[in-house]
Structures are given as C-alpha cells and as structure tokens.
C-alpha cells in the first residue's frame, strides 16, 4: 500500500475511505460492551481532522505540502491494534508530502 494515487479523485477516495474506517471503529465500539470503557477520543479527534481535510479538498483550499499532515501526530501515537486502517493514513500522508503519482508509466 505504498503506492500513491494517480489522480485527485483517487486521493479523495482514500480520504473518504479513511473517514469511513474511523466511523466504523466508533460504531463497532458503541455495540461492543467490552469496549465501552475504551478511550476513543483519539478516533474522534482524527475523524474531525479528516473531515476538515476532505472539506478543504471539496472547496479547493487543500494544498499538498512537504511536512506531515497535522493529524499524523495522532496516528504516530498508535499501532494497527488501535487503528486497523493505520496504513491508509500513512498512504494519505505520503501522497500529501510527495504529491500524486503522475510520473508512473
């Protein structure tokens, strides 16, 4: 999953997928009695930031950059045990830093 998307639409779909995954984690925790005491604050914070990123893509204000996305501070504090979709976040961040993979032949 180290490949970057080739188009803006593919990139937006990755962000949408990440949002869906986070919503699924929250929904699953709501139905799992054993998980009621678990702290999902980081998931809610990450979801808020991902939604803001997606909104910036929609309104045209999103800009690629050379630094990590702000929400990577949250991702880097967790493992795939906490965040099963963690590789997706790293892929989105890589695309943010390196741009779309338009040079591939």
Secondary structure, DSSP 4 states (H G I P E B T S, - for coil): --PPPSSHHHHHHHHHHHHHHHHHHHHHHHH-GGGTTS--HHHHHHHHHHHHHHHHHHHT-----SSPPTTHHHHTT--TTT-TTHHHHHHHHHHHHH---TT--
